[in-house]
């Protein structure tokens, strides 16, 4: 019985973070909605600047739980510049935590509010979040033949025409996962299909990543090349994702991560100047695959090296990067305090519930038309 209690308490470790993160969503949406209305007749650049600041507050609270609460060790390899830049962030995709990894790097460059994602289309239906991500600059895309290049170009162009984020906010973190879906070593059919496709196209067959898709990356680079400084090629490995037989297993989900099941995250960053990226789609396709070959070699070294001393780390020196509570705790206190204050009154509770209900309905209606 005692063992059952211990296991139950262990599994409950993600409940508090989830309750705070989800519970504060209506508070955040109300604050953002109020600013959206107040800024309706103001320049778009001013709205965007404040929106980025609000987003930074919320994501700082997210990082409190994913870094400070879990105590995960962040090991950085390669070249992460300290100065802000306009960049496209390309990474391997294996877990829902991958979205947080982009925040982990951005906060270390004081660029957290400027992170925007290229997201798969189905995520636009998330209650409250789906609509907001679109408003913040996220771009929803469909896969393969259903990919709407014109729509993505139009949205990127609208940001540039409005003077945001490039000319006034000074940085853009556009996050893209070129694989299009998460790599899971247990989904052997998906991996086999990806490898078969690579072989048919004359590309190297990859083991620890899927064959990357070029469309979103090419459209983003082509649309933004006059404003970009670089591309960040990011390779991520979660320590503790190897079974007793030495085989790679599925990366932790957000819930598992918040249960402190991942002791270390290894992040390798290659900064690639935009002048070194080919502009023609055919050449960029081959270049992108070559970048994923480099990722694959890094991950083979991490998971499969014959030398035990070289496993569970990337080649080269790493920096243990710890995030200060000064960057995350104030946001937690502000948002949780506002949420608690709202829930202490009957009128506040009614507003809170109505925000969840009507905010979700209005958001779904909005993204069905606009996103």
Phi, psi and omega in degrees: 000319178297319178298318179298320179295317179298315179297321179295315179297323178298315182289342182273358185295339179270354185291314181300308178302317181297319180296318181289315183296313179286322182294332180272356182300313178299322178299314180295316181296322177296317179297315179295317181298322178296317179293323180299319179289317181296329185266008185303328183250014178259164178302144182302326182296327179288318175302314184295321181298316180288322178300318178298323179292317177298318180297322178298320179298312182294315182291333174295322175295319177302316181290334174304315182284319185281341177245299185292316182291314182284335183072018181297144179267126180259117180249118183256134177238153174089215190234092173262109181296149177278335182276151179290145179215159169273117188220158164255130184254116180246126184219159171288153187235119183219350185204158173294342178288344182303329178296326181286330180300320177300320177295321181301320178284318184297321182295333179282353174246012184055041184234020188299322183291344185264003180288129175225149188242147162267115190245152175289147193302325184296338182287347180291347180270002176300132179304129179065307185295321185302313179291317183296317179303322177295317180293328181283346178123003176292151182238120179270130182230150174262160186274157169051235187294338181274358180298128183256092183298318182299320181294319179293317177300319182298318181291317178298320180294325180296325177293318182290323179294328180279356181081017180226149354273352196295311190279336188241333182263342172080356178204148176223122174253095179262112187265124179230136172250096189296341179294335176084340177206164184284141174280124177227114184299343179278344179266075187294330180293320179295316180295316180298318179296320179295318180292322178297317179298316179300316180297318180295328181272000179082020179259160176296141177279132185255147184259313188254005174221163177268161178297123184287151175260145191262337195303305183297320180296316181294315181298316180298312182294316182295324182284330189246006190300332180285347183248343184285151170258322187195172168247135173261116176266108190247129177242128187239138173224133178263122179288147180092013181252041176232134182277183184296338180269003180083011181265143178294139177240176185300140178292157183293143172282175178301316181298315179296321180296316180291341173277010174065040181267001179237110183284328184216146170242126178258124184234118179254127183241126169248120176269122182244116180297145186298332180293343180265007180254124179294142185270327180291138187300319182297318179288323179294326179299315179292320178299316181296319179295323178295324176296322179285334171297320178295317176303315183299319179295321177298318182286328174297318177298319183293315187263329194240004183304137179290338178269113181304331180290341182260354178282161178061030172196158176270159176298150178092177182277149178243158176242126177280108187255114182254133182270127182289143175299336180298336182270346186237321186298318179303320180295319177300314182294320181295307185289318179292325178295316178296320179294315179298318178299320179295320184283351181278346179243154181296318179296321179295320179295321178296316179297320180299310181295317181295326177296316177300313186286300186287328177297320178294315181296313180294320179297317179295321178296318182296311183290333177292336179264317191259323189272000000 
